[in-house]
Amino acid sequence: MSKVAQPKTQRGRESRAAIVRAAAQLMYKRGVRATSVDDVLIAAGAGKSQLYHYFEAKEDLAAAVLEHQLAEVLQQQTAFR
């Protein structure tokens, strides 16, 4: 089982969120396989050390993207009630 670090500071939460948002956009457009970690880092304006602090592997990042997208869908559905 992989380990995923949770940010302890507001700045850390913002950095992690920026990485996940950038990955979500790229993975939606290109697909998971065609999206490189380097492309995500460029889009997020982050460094490799940041990414690997929060995500042990690309698969962990992809899982975080799915969680992010699910949260957005659930939030939109709740707004319609």
C-alpha positions as CSV (number, residue, x, y, z in Angstrom):
1,M,0.0,0.0,0.0
2,S,1.4,3.4,-0.9
3,K,1.8,6.2,1.5
4,V,0.4,9.7,0.7
5,A,1.4,12.6,2.9
6,Q,-1.2,15.0,4.0
7,P,-0.1,18.7,4.2
8,K,0.1,20.2,7.6
9,T,0.2,23.8,6.6
10,Q,-2.0,26.0,4.5
11,R,0.8,26.6,2.1
12,G,1.3,22.8,1.8
13,R,-2.5,22.3,1.2
14,E,-2.4,24.9,-1.5
15,S,0.7,23.3,-3.2
16,R,-0.8,19.8,-3.1
17,A,-4.1,21.2,-4.4
18,A,-2.3,23.0,-7.3
19,I,-0.6,19.7,-8.3
20,V,-3.9,17.8,-8.2
21,R,-5.7,20.4,-10.2
22,A,-3.0,20.6,-12.8
23,A,-2.9,16.8,-13.1
24,A,-6.7,16.6,-13.3
25,Q,-6.7,19.1,-16.3
26,L,-3.9,17.3,-18.1
27,M,-5.2,13.8,-17.5
28,Y,-8.7,14.8,-18.7
29,K,-7.2,16.2,-21.9
30,R,-4.5,13.7,-22.6
31,G,-5.3,10.6,-20.5
32,V,-3.4,9.3,-17.6
33,R,-0.7,7.4,-19.6
34,A,0.0,10.4,-21.9
35,T,0.4,12.8,-18.9
36,S,3.9,12.9,-17.6
37,V,4.9,13.9,-14.1
38,D,7.1,16.6,-15.6
39,D,4.1,18.1,-17.5
40,V,2.1,18.2,-14.3
41,L,4.9,19.9,-12.4
42,I,5.3,22.6,-15.2
43,A,1.5,23.2,-15.2
44,A,1.4,23.4,-11.4
45,G,4.6,25.5,-11.0
46,A,5.9,22.9,-8.6
47,G,9.1,20.9,-8.1
48,K,9.6,17.2,-8.1
49,S,10.4,17.2,-4.4
50,Q,6.9,18.7,-3.7
51,L,5.2,16.1,-5.8
52,Y,7.0,13.2,-4.3
53,H,6.5,14.5,-0.8
54,Y,2.7,14.2,-1.3
55,F,2.5,11.3,-3.7
56,E,4.8,8.2,-3.7
57,A,4.0,7.4,-7.3
58,K,2.1,8.6,-10.3
59,E,-0.7,6.1,-9.4
60,D,-1.2,7.9,-6.1
61,L,-1.5,11.2,-8.0
62,A,-4.1,9.7,-10.3
63,A,-6.0,8.4,-7.3
64,A,-6.0,11.9,-5.8
65,V,-7.3,13.3,-9.1
66,L,-10.2,10.8,-9.0
67,E,-11.0,11.9,-5.4
68,H,-10.8,15.5,-6.5
69,Q,-13.1,15.0,-9.5
70,L,-15.6,13.0,-7.3
71,A,-15.7,15.7,-4.7
72,E,-16.5,18.3,-7.5
73,V,-19.3,16.2,-8.8
74,L,-20.8,15.6,-5.4
75,Q,-20.5,19.3,-4.6
76,Q,-22.4,20.2,-7.8
77,Q,-25.1,17.7,-7.1
78,T,-25.5,19.0,-3.6
79,A,-25.9,22.5,-5.0
80,F,-28.9,21.4,-7.1
81,R,-30.8,20.1,-4.1
